[in-house]
Every structure is written in structure tokens, then in C-alpha cells.
Amino acid sequence: MKRKVTLKQIARELDVSISTVSKSLRNSPEISEDTRQKVQAFAKLYNYKPNNIALSLKNKKTKTIGIIIPEIVHHFFATVISGIEQVANENGYNVIVCLSDESFDKEVINMEMLATGSIDGFIMSLSKETQLKKDFHHIVEVINQGMPVVMFDRITNDVFCDKVIIDDQMAAYEAVEYLINKGFKKVALVTTVDYVSVGKLRTEGYLKALRDNNMMAEEDMIVKIEDIDNCSVKIERLLEEQKPDAIFAVNELFAVTCIKLAAKMGVNVPDDLSVIGFTDGIISQFSSPAITTVSQNGIKMGRSAAKMLIDRLEMEEEDEHYRTEVIETHLVERESTPTL
Amino acid sequence: MKRKVTLKQIARELDVSISTVSKSLRNSPEISEDTRQKVQAFAKLYNYKPNNIALSLKNKKTKTIGIIIPEIVHHFFATVISGIEQVANENGYNVIVCLSDESFDKEVINMEMLATGSIDGFIMSLSKETQLKKDFHHIVEVINQGMPVVMFDRITNDVFCDKVIIDDQMAAYEAVEYLINKGFKKVALVTTVDYVSVGKLRTEGYLKALRDNNMMAEEDMIVKIEDIDNCSVKIERLLEEQKPDAIFAVNELFAVTCIKLAAKMGVNVPDDLSVIGFTDGIISQFSSPAITTVSQNGIKMGRSAAKMLIDRLEMEEEDEHYRTEVIETHLVERESTPTL
């Protein structure tokens, strides 16, 4: 049985990155002449055919939307998919979901796979690694060939396409100001490393809220987490050494971890410490105490993304103007902040 | 632009079900001659080509696994997908996920879409509606054409293929016996309607545990839920009228709903009422009190399903023997049952 050689196999065989193979096959000037020739010769030998989207687009519509998300065990992404499904079904479209597992290579491979005739357009949220590398050639390529892409949540300004976001900075600003208005003086931040776009924006919102309220941002009050599995040490040190009276956490896993570690140290939430999270998932609803949180409205985000994509797919003429839709957020008040 | 006509469009146009169209195109004797001819003529007119899997299988391997699950906002299914992803990646396979949204028609449409050359084989869990209709022709068809299918969790004995399950009856039996051994005399059951295979098996486990311990199963102590959004009335009536001292719930949403409604009525868990759930999801972990639950081990289930599928895909010769793998469950003791 003849097997189709994959991007990954070519990369492994030639000991180069998947990105290099992908770019070489598209004659990208970023790649040396020598490498390009080597990759192309190898691909030819094994009958590898890079996808020709424009060609397949001319022939047929699949009425299928491809979604690429970083991970699936994540309530926010699951709700966005539900929103996309709703609008897709209302308009007679199917939906296919692929996971990048936060890996750049997997994102490239999945786009390559889906773009070859399986779908009409993409709705995607960038992997952490893609944001770190700032390599978006695979997305630009797909758009240049005439296949529309809508990005949501984790986006980049380096690619021109339709986008659906929340105003992460504003949402964080409002959450932190809410804490300041409650009278808290030592408001800490538990956030992601800066290359995660939404984490960075939420960090900026935190800093701005402090500034606008004449409060000093202290380095020791800001914890940047690279990996959720190893965040306990840093958060424990924050609680012990800085004794914050309030914490703004940029996602619900960070928030619930703060609450659990505080409880272990005998710090009561909300009596001794207030916590606000981000993302209104089921952890926030069912944790004890239930967590006050910024609701992102994943369903609405998904619905908007699907509408934007389908509008573009069904447009009679090409439209070079891209839109960025900003979904409203709101604070859901629960038990991890004082009621008065 | 020429659009491919879909099964759904043909069904709507001729005012018949999707299943009828699908069966007519395969010359199924279940469909009247008249209808078959009408459907086939219409399909021909619009150039509809039913997938010819056998043909595409001969030509190439896609190294892609198709997953069809009933819903995505569900921690158990998300963990199964993670398990499948792990083994797929270890073996150089991609994964595509489609949702049936508990709809038979969507399950048929998704299989039709993926089977046409996008994937090498399926891993799936049946939609509620498929279980209710007991119509599995779309799955049998795919298998007959040489594309392997592995079913997990919600399976049917009417289709011969590889399966990965937990022993739902045994797991429920052990959970209920655990409650009986703690000395509880009035153990209620909150379960699904019978056509959901796993719900039915868990109900049987409950009944068997009572029987083996010489306890009477009372109809009023068993609540069967059709729709989670409207379950509160039934559960409230159970709590008020029957005053159970323990509840076994067949999933974690039922369990957390019981706990919340009990709290509203001033019934303390675990002092006045013990609750055991099923599925070790994040609701069970973060609810208050944290819920004692039967862990299904979704990751392991996903890994096993992927191994079975890949083994079959990479087999040199066809093997007509199908295996059913039973994944072990265990009880995770938390705060919703007494510690002594």
C-alpha cells in the first residue's frame, strides 16, 4: 500500500524543521537555495504534493469549517466550539476540530492537512509556541491562496484577517479596579509569561488600573507562570512573603490554585484574601468558594467567529477589508470576593 | 461556483430522512423500490457521489484518525481525546474531531464527510439519538467497506468492531455496595433514561447491589432524567418525599445538582446525605464538598482505543476477530461521603 509522505517525515529525514520544509516547498526566500533544492528534490522523489488550495476552491465547496485550538480540556475553548457549531448548523455547515496541543509544528501540520480540500475556511486560536516563535507563514499562505481564516482569543496583529477578541486589557483593568474600589491595598497579579498575547494584555490592564489609582506596581507582587503544573512554589512564595489582600489571576486554574494554596496556609478566602479569576468555566462555578470571575462569553465569541467566516465564504465579491469584533465581558460576582 | 449537494439537501428536497437517503444510495432492501429510485435519480441529477471508501483506501493512507463524540463541553470526552492524541502523536498520526451533538443525523453526516478520503479509521462514541433509534447502518457500511471503527463508552452490541469500555455495571455495583457497607439503608439512584447504554448498565449495577444485600429496590427511589436542564423538579421531589440517606448518581452533573439542591433544602452533605457520582471530572474535584466518584480513566480509555485502531490499520493481514477491552475503574473518595 502506498503511503503519502508527510511534512513531518520529510523534516525528520532531512533533519530540518517542519517550518523549513513548509517554506521550502513554497519557495520562500527565507530559506537558503541549497536547502530549498534539497527539500524539493526529496518531496518530488516521494511524490509529496503541497496542497493547492486555490485549485480545490475552484472546484467545490465542502461546506465544512475547520477549527484549530490549542487544547481541548479547557472549558473556554469547548464553549467557543459550541458557539461555532450552533451558527454552522444554522447555516448548513459541518465542523471539524483539530488540536495543536500548544505546538507550532502540530498547528502547521493540521492546517496543511485540513487545507487540502477538506474544508472551506479556518477558525483558529494560536498555540503558545506559535506566539513565541512569531512564525505565521502557514496562516499567511492559506489566506494568500484564497482560503479565509478567522482568529479568536489568541490572535496576532501580524496577520491580516478577521478576528474576534475580547478587550483583554479593559476586562483586566475593570477587575483590578473593582478590587481597588473595595479598598484593597495590596493587589497581586498571577499571570502567564508575556509571549501569550492574552496574558500580556491582562497584565497591562492590571498595571494601568494601579497607575490610574496612584498605586505602585511592585515586581514582587507579580507572578508570571510558564507551566501550570509547576506554579505552586511561586504562588506560595507570593502568599507567604508579600501577604497580598487581593489577587487577580488571568485564568481560572491560577485562581483556583491560589485559593487552594491559601486554604492550606490557613488564609481564608474571602475573609483574609479576595480572588478574581478570568474565564467563567465550571471550575469557577463549582469551586469552594465559588470564584468571582471575568466572563469571556465563549459561546458568543464562537458564534461571532462562525458568522464572520460564513459571511466571507458566501460573499459574492472579494472584500479586502478585515474586521475585528470585540466581545463584551462582564464580572460575575461570587464568593471569592467580599459581598459588601 | 459549483457546490457539492449534501445528504441533508437531498433529504430536505425529497422530504425523507437522512437515513433513508443514505440507505437508498446503498440499495438497502429496507427502502422501498420507489423511494430508492427517486433518491438515486435525484442524486444522479445533482452529481452526488456516495463515498467509495474501498477505492480511496487502496490509493493512500492519510495517517489521520477521525473521532466522533456526542458533545465537547464534557470533561470525560475531552480526556478521552487527550488520550487518543497522545498515542496518535507517538505513532505519527493526526487526529480530527467531529461532534454529533447527540444527533443521529449529524453522526451520519460527519461519518459520511470524514470517510470520503480524509481519514484512515474512526474512534467513536454513539449519540443518544443513535442509541434510541438503534440504527447503525452508517457504521456497518463504513466497516464493510474496509475502514476500521473502534467504539468507546457508548457502544452497541449490534455492530461487530473493536470496543473499549468500562464495566459500567460492576463499577456502579461497587459504588452502591460501598454505600451499603457504610450502613446506609435508603440508597437512591439518579440515572438517565434507559436507552442510554451506560445509564442502563449503571442502573442494573445499582439494582444488583441492592438485591445481593437483601435490600428492596423501590421505584420511588429511582429517578430517571431525560434532560439535565429540567432535572431539578424530580430530584427535589426525591429529596423531599423519600428522604434518602445516600444517593448514587450516574454522572457528575447529576451528583453536583443533588448536592446543590440538598444544600438549598438545608440537607447537609455528607452529614445528612452521602453522594457518589460517576466520572472524575473537574466538577467533582472543585465542587463543595468535593465529590466521591467512580473514576472512568478517560485518558487510558482514549489511549487504548487509539492503540486498537492503529494496530488494526497497520496489520499486514485482515483479522476478523474483534476485541473488547475493559478499562478498570476505581472509587475516588472525597468529601461527599463520610470518612469513617
Interface residues (C-beta under 8 A of the other chain):
Chain A: M1 K2 R3 K4 T6 K8 Q9 K58 N59 K60 K61 T62 K63 T64 I72 V73 H74 H75 A78 T79 I81 S82 E85 N89 G92 N94 V95 I96 V97 C98 L99 D101 K106 I109 N110 M113 L114 S118 V256 I282 I283 F286 S287 S288 P289 A290
Chain B: M1 K2 R3 K4 T6 K8 Q9 K58 N59 K60 K61 T62 K63 T64 I72 V73 H74 H75 A78 T79 I81 S82 E85 N89 G92 N94 V95 I96 V97 C98 L99 D101 K106 I109 N110 M113 L114 S118 V256 I282 I283 F286 S287 S288 P289 A290
